[in-house]
Amino acid sequence: MSGESEERVIIIPCSGIGKAFGSVGREAAYVVTEELRPDCSETMCLSLLTLGDEDARGRVREHSTITIDGCPRACARVNVEQAGAAPAATFRVFDVFRQHKELRVRSVSDIGQAGEEMARILATDVAAKVDELQKERR
């Protein structure tokens, strides 16, 4: 693994199967890791943690991790904690919705323009936290 990869913040969105807010959370994670902060963040599949993958568990214990949850079960946060790590930050899609009730997600398979807007709002907040964590490392 390169030194560059070791400095990245790991972003773990919930798997959100069947949940529209889960789809928004995943989209937000992709916006951060592919567009807003591609050089200093990466995503990890939550199922690696739920299945007990030792490499994934070790990575979240060694690196700053941000979780994004789409429902009250908080599976991303809970699984990071069960892996023996404390997330550096946790975000909930519902919190963005509470602040922007005009944004109605269309469906799980197609979040629509409003869902994409909600994901971008959340991604901006997550990217700001990535920046903060990167500054703390210096």
Residue frames as qw, qx, qy, qz and C-alpha x, y, z in Angstrom:
[[0.000, 0.889, 0.459, 0.000, 0.00, 0.00, 0.00],
 [0.416, 0.502, -0.025, 0.758, 1.33, 3.42, -0.90],
 [0.241, -0.216, -0.446, 0.835, 1.92, 6.21, 1.59],
 [0.251, -0.117, -0.222, -0.935, -0.70, 8.25, -0.24],
 [0.591, -0.336, -0.639, -0.359, -3.36, 5.61, 0.44],
 [0.512, -0.281, -0.658, 0.476, -2.36, 5.47, 4.09],
 [0.083, -0.128, -0.239, 0.959, -3.14, 9.18, 4.52],
 [0.305, -0.296, -0.529, -0.735, -6.64, 8.95, 3.09],
 [0.437, -0.029, 0.523, -0.732, -9.77, 9.35, 5.17],
 [0.049, -0.167, -0.959, -0.225, -12.06, 6.33, 4.81],
 [0.473, 0.037, 0.093, -0.875, -15.71, 7.10, 4.16],
 [0.011, -0.128, -0.991, -0.034, -18.17, 4.31, 4.84],
 [0.498, -0.080, -0.093, -0.858, -21.77, 4.83, 3.74],
 [0.629, 0.017, 0.672, -0.391, -24.52, 2.52, 4.89],
 [0.170, 0.047, 0.881, 0.439, -25.52, -0.19, 2.47],
 [0.357, 0.295, 0.192, -0.865, -29.10, 1.06, 2.78],
 [0.030, -0.119, -0.906, -0.405, -30.65, -1.81, 0.87],
 [0.130, -0.608, -0.759, -0.192, -34.22, -0.79, 0.16],
 [0.241, -0.769, -0.334, 0.489, -33.81, 2.64, 1.75],
 [0.403, 0.837, 0.181, 0.322, -33.92, 5.83, -0.30],
 [0.244, -0.939, 0.237, -0.044, -31.80, 7.70, 2.25],
 [0.777, -0.313, 0.455, 0.302, -29.22, 4.92, 2.00],
 [0.657, 0.511, 0.353, 0.427, -28.99, 5.61, -1.72],
 [0.059, 0.970, -0.015, 0.233, -28.49, 9.32, -0.96],
 [0.578, -0.730, 0.346, 0.114, -25.73, 8.48, 1.53],
 [0.795, 0.017, 0.448, 0.407, -23.91, 6.29, -0.98],
 [0.460, 0.760, 0.232, 0.395, -24.16, 9.02, -3.60],
 [0.216, -0.961, 0.150, -0.085, -22.73, 11.55, -1.14],
 [0.725, -0.464, 0.425, 0.280, -19.78, 9.23, -0.44],
 [0.709, 0.340, 0.415, 0.458, -19.09, 8.92, -4.19],
 [0.194, 0.939, 0.098, 0.267, -19.28, 12.70, -4.65],
 [0.426, -0.849, 0.304, 0.069, -16.66, 13.16, -1.93],
 [0.717, -0.330, 0.536, 0.299, -14.30, 10.37, -3.01],
 [0.640, 0.360, 0.518, 0.438, -14.59, 10.88, -6.77],
 [0.256, 0.799, 0.270, 0.473, -15.13, 14.64, -7.15],
 [0.256, -0.939, 0.015, -0.230, -14.59, 16.79, -4.06],
 [0.371, -0.748, 0.547, -0.065, -11.66, 15.06, -2.27],
 [0.951, 0.250, -0.168, -0.069, -10.39, 12.25, -4.56],
 [0.503, 0.562, -0.537, 0.377, -6.76, 12.67, -3.44],
 [0.009, -0.358, 0.692, -0.627, -7.36, 12.29, 0.27],
 [0.644, -0.042, 0.487, -0.589, -10.45, 10.10, 0.71],
 [0.308, 0.105, -0.881, -0.344, -11.66, 6.66, -0.28],
 [0.749, -0.213, 0.060, -0.625, -14.73, 4.61, 0.35],
 [0.004, -0.203, 0.973, -0.110, -15.00, 1.15, 1.84],
 [0.579, -0.235, -0.607, -0.491, -17.80, -1.34, 1.41],
 [0.526, -0.450, 0.384, -0.611, -19.70, -1.70, 4.66],
 [0.964, -0.044, -0.125, -0.228, -20.26, -5.40, 4.04],
 [0.606, 0.396, -0.579, 0.376, -16.53, -6.01, 4.53],
 [0.127, -0.379, 0.583, -0.707, -16.95, -4.90, 8.14],
 [0.775, -0.158, 0.160, -0.590, -20.21, -6.75, 8.69],
 [0.941, 0.161, -0.294, -0.052, -18.56, -9.96, 7.46],
 [0.724, -0.642, 0.202, 0.148, -15.60, -9.42, 9.79],
 [0.755, 0.538, -0.098, 0.362, -12.93, -8.93, 7.10],
 [0.683, -0.531, -0.098, 0.492, -9.74, -8.48, 9.12],
 [0.446, 0.164, 0.203, 0.856, -8.06, -6.17, 6.58],
 [0.129, -0.680, -0.348, -0.633, -11.10, -3.85, 6.59],
 [0.617, -0.734, -0.281, 0.047, -11.32, -3.95, 10.40],
 [0.673, -0.289, -0.006, 0.681, -7.64, -3.07, 10.67],
 [0.284, 0.391, 0.268, 0.833, -7.94, -0.19, 8.22],
 [0.288, -0.780, -0.295, -0.471, -10.74, 1.50, 10.17],
 [0.700, -0.641, -0.159, 0.271, -8.74, 1.11, 13.38],
 [0.637, -0.169, 0.143, 0.738, -5.66, 2.68, 11.77],
 [0.182, 0.249, 0.339, 0.889, -7.23, 5.48, 9.73],
 [0.265, 0.239, 0.296, -0.886, -9.66, 8.32, 10.27],
 [0.021, 0.314, 0.895, 0.315, -13.09, 7.07, 9.30],
 [0.351, 0.109, 0.112, -0.923, -16.28, 8.94, 8.53],
 [0.170, 0.298, 0.939, 0.032, -19.60, 7.12, 8.49],
 [0.359, 0.033, -0.194, -0.912, -22.75, 8.09, 6.62],
 [0.159, 0.224, 0.940, -0.201, -25.99, 6.47, 7.76],
 [0.233, -0.199, -0.517, -0.800, -29.32, 6.47, 5.97],
 [0.620, -0.507, -0.451, -0.393, -31.56, 5.25, 8.78],
 [0.490, -0.725, 0.269, -0.402, -31.76, 5.17, 12.60],
 [0.983, -0.159, -0.023, 0.094, -30.10, 1.74, 12.76],
 [0.063, -0.906, 0.415, 0.055, -26.78, 3.51, 12.07],
 [0.988, 0.041, 0.102, 0.111, -25.22, 0.37, 10.59],
 [0.589, 0.628, -0.246, 0.445, -22.13, 2.15, 9.28],
 [0.178, -0.723, 0.420, -0.518, -21.33, 3.73, 12.65],
 [0.848, -0.362, 0.281, -0.266, -22.18, 0.59, 14.61],
 [0.965, 0.195, -0.009, 0.173, -20.02, -1.66, 12.44],
 [0.387, 0.680, -0.365, 0.505, -17.03, 0.68, 12.66],
 [0.435, -0.623, 0.428, -0.490, -17.41, 0.65, 16.43],
 [0.960, -0.146, 0.193, -0.141, -17.74, -3.15, 16.46],
 [0.807, 0.452, -0.201, 0.323, -14.47, -3.28, 14.50],
 [0.692, -0.428, -0.210, 0.542, -12.82, -1.55, 17.47],
 [0.321, 0.181, 0.115, 0.922, -12.66, 1.98, 16.09],
 [0.059, 0.703, 0.448, -0.549, -14.36, 5.25, 16.89],
 [0.453, 0.665, 0.394, 0.444, -15.53, 7.13, 13.79],
 [0.319, -0.066, -0.068, 0.943, -13.88, 10.53, 13.45],
 [0.345, 0.158, 0.054, -0.924, -17.31, 11.80, 12.40],
 [0.226, 0.349, 0.908, 0.047, -20.76, 10.42, 11.75],
 [0.273, 0.136, -0.184, -0.934, -23.33, 11.89, 9.40],
 [0.351, 0.371, 0.838, -0.190, -26.99, 11.02, 9.00],
 [0.076, 0.286, 0.593, 0.749, -28.87, 11.65, 5.78],
 [0.214, -0.725, -0.653, -0.052, -32.01, 12.33, 7.80],
 [0.324, -0.627, -0.187, 0.683, -30.33, 15.36, 9.40],
 [0.120, -0.100, 0.428, 0.890, -29.88, 16.91, 5.95],
 [0.137, -0.484, -0.751, -0.428, -33.50, 16.12, 5.13],
 [0.284, -0.712, -0.541, 0.345, -34.67, 17.82, 8.35],
 [0.206, -0.542, 0.051, 0.813, -32.87, 20.99, 7.26],
 [0.186, 0.267, -0.512, -0.795, -34.12, 20.74, 3.65],
 [0.479, 0.261, 0.776, -0.315, -37.62, 19.25, 3.79],
 [0.546, 0.633, -0.060, -0.546, -38.29, 20.62, 0.33],
 [0.271, 0.484, -0.790, -0.261, -35.94, 17.94, -1.05],
 [0.852, -0.019, 0.364, -0.376, -37.95, 14.77, -1.58],
 [0.172, -0.349, 0.874, 0.291, -36.05, 11.66, -2.68],
 [0.637, 0.181, -0.390, -0.639, -37.83, 9.96, -5.57],
 [0.972, -0.114, -0.068, -0.193, -37.04, 6.29, -4.86],
 [0.748, -0.471, 0.412, 0.221, -34.31, 3.84, -3.89],
 [0.739, 0.183, 0.465, 0.452, -33.31, 3.14, -7.48],
 [0.312, 0.554, 0.246, 0.731, -33.65, 6.74, -8.70],
 [0.317, -0.491, -0.453, 0.673, -33.08, 9.42, -6.08],
 [0.223, 0.859, 0.411, 0.209, -33.98, 12.12, -8.61],
 [0.309, 0.649, -0.091, 0.689, -32.74, 15.67, -8.79],
 [0.476, -0.760, 0.107, -0.430, -33.81, 16.47, -5.22],
 [0.931, -0.338, 0.063, 0.126, -31.98, 13.39, -3.91],
 [0.728, 0.333, -0.032, 0.598, -28.87, 14.36, -5.85],
 [0.003, -0.767, 0.105, -0.633, -29.06, 17.85, -4.38],
 [0.735, -0.638, 0.101, -0.208, -29.41, 16.38, -0.89],
 [0.934, -0.048, 0.020, 0.353, -26.38, 14.14, -1.56],
 [0.488, 0.555, -0.078, 0.670, -24.32, 17.16, -2.66],
 [0.345, -0.794, 0.126, -0.485, -25.25, 19.11, 0.47],
 [0.886, -0.445, 0.132, 0.004, -24.19, 16.16, 2.59],
 [0.849, 0.246, 0.002, 0.467, -21.03, 15.64, 0.50],
 [0.184, 0.765, -0.146, 0.600, -20.01, 19.25, 1.09],
 [0.592, -0.706, 0.219, -0.321, -20.30, 18.73, 4.85],
 [0.962, -0.161, 0.134, 0.177, -18.35, 15.46, 4.68],
 [0.666, 0.517, -0.058, 0.534, -15.64, 17.07, 2.53],
 [0.126, -0.827, 0.223, -0.500, -15.26, 19.85, 5.10],
 [0.803, -0.525, 0.258, -0.112, -14.71, 17.20, 7.78],
 [0.910, 0.202, 0.050, 0.360, -12.14, 15.46, 5.55],
 [0.330, 0.742, -0.160, 0.561, -10.30, 18.79, 5.29],
 [0.476, -0.755, 0.253, -0.373, -10.40, 19.21, 9.06],
 [0.941, -0.265, 0.200, 0.068, -9.01, 15.71, 9.62],
 [0.767, 0.441, -0.023, 0.465, -6.25, 16.28, 7.08],
 [0.045, 0.818, -0.224, 0.527, -5.23, 19.51, 8.84],
 [0.723, -0.616, 0.234, -0.206, -5.07, 17.69, 12.18],
 [0.964, 0.038, 0.079, 0.250, -2.55, 15.25, 10.69],
 [0.530, 0.665, -0.130, 0.510, -0.12, 17.97, 9.72]]
